[in-house]
Each structure stands twice: as C-alpha cells, then as structure tokens.
Amino acid sequence: MAVAIGVYMAWSHGLIQAAFQSPGSAIALFFCPPFILSIAIGPTADAELALVLLVGAMVLANAFLYAGVAAGGFFVFNLMRKGSRRQA
C-alpha cells in the first residue's frame, strides 16, 4: 500500500505524468498497475470526493494485487519444499 500512496503523492505533485505520458509513468504502472486510473482524472481535480475515491481504489487494488502475488509465491514455495523433502 505504501507503493500506491507514494505513486499517488508523486503524481499529485506533478513528478509523474498520467498513465502513458512519460518514462516515470511507465515505471509507476509497473509497480502500481491501478495507476492506470490516473487517465480518468487529472492530478488537480476540483472534487475532493473524486480524489478520495481514486486514491482509495488505487491503494486497495494494489494491496490485493501484492497479496495475491505473495499468496501465489507462498504456495509455490511450499510445493517446492515438500517436493524436496520426499526426494531426500
């Protein structure tokens, strides 16, 4: 979640352009795929509710993404570990 918040802070302060407009945004999309939502709203939106919804969606989606990757990695690690115990 810290990655998503960091990406949002950099985007809102103008360090990163929206979605595909700079190399920095490509890096941000690699680490935080929900950053693609930045196309839908500009970094200086007038409605505070829109920004809150955008940031909440980015943080929550990124958290679930990394949790899924970690669970998958844990599953594969356990399969590999059990397989090596049987061979020994």
C-alpha positions in Angstrom: 0.0 0.0 0.0 2.9 2.3 0.6 3.9 1.9 -3.1 0.5 3.1 -4.2 0.5 6.0 -1.8 4.0 7.0 -3.0 2.9 6.8 -6.6 -0.1 8.9 -5.9 1.9 11.6 -4.0 4.4 11.8 -6.9 1.5 12.1 -9.4 -0.4 14.7 -7.4 2.7 16.9 -7.1 3.4 16.6 -10.8 6.5 14.4 -10.6 4.8 11.7 -12.7 2.6 12.3 -15.7 -0.7 10.5 -16.1 -0.6 6.9 -17.5 1.5 6.6 -20.6 2.9 10.1 -21.0 6.4 9.7 -19.6 9.0 7.1 -18.6 8.2 7.8 -15.0 4.6 6.9 -15.5 5.7 3.6 -17.2 7.7 2.8 -14.0 4.8 3.7 -11.8 2.5 1.5 -13.9 4.9 -1.4 -13.4 4.9 -1.1 -9.6 1.3 0.0 -9.3 -0.9 -1.2 -12.1 -4.0 0.6 -10.7 -2.2 3.9 -11.6 -3.9 3.5 -15.0 -6.9 5.1 -13.3 -5.0 8.4 -13.4 -6.2 8.8 -17.0 -9.7 9.1 -15.7 -9.0 12.1 -13.5 -6.4 14.9 -13.5 -4.0 15.5 -10.6 -5.7 18.7 -9.7 -9.3 17.6 -9.7 -11.8 20.0 -8.2 -13.9 17.4 -6.4 -12.3 16.1 -3.3 -14.6 13.1 -3.4 -13.2 12.1 -6.8 -9.7 12.2 -5.4 -10.6 10.2 -2.3 -12.3 7.5 -4.5 -9.3 7.4 -6.9 -6.7 7.1 -4.1 -8.8 4.5 -2.2 -9.3 2.4 -5.4 -5.5 2.6 -6.2 -4.4 1.7 -2.7 -6.9 -1.1 -2.3 -6.3 -2.6 -5.7 -2.6 -2.5 -5.3 -2.9 -4.2 -1.8 -4.9 -7.0 -3.2 -2.6 -7.4 -6.2 0.5 -7.8 -4.0 -1.4 -10.0 -1.5 -2.3 -12.3 -4.4 1.3 -12.4 -5.7 2.6 -13.2 -2.2 0.0 -16.0 -1.7 0.9 -17.5 -5.0 4.6 -17.3 -4.1 4.0 -18.9 -0.8 2.0 -21.7 -2.4 4.8 -22.4 -4.9 7.4 -22.3 -2.2 5.5 -24.9 -0.1 5.1 -27.2 -3.1 8.9 -26.9 -3.9 9.8 -27.5 -0.2 7.5 -30.6 0.1 8.9 -32.0 -3.2 12.5 -31.7 -1.9 11.7 -33.5 1.4 10.3 -36.5 -0.5 13.4 -36.9 -2.6 15.8 -36.8 0.4 
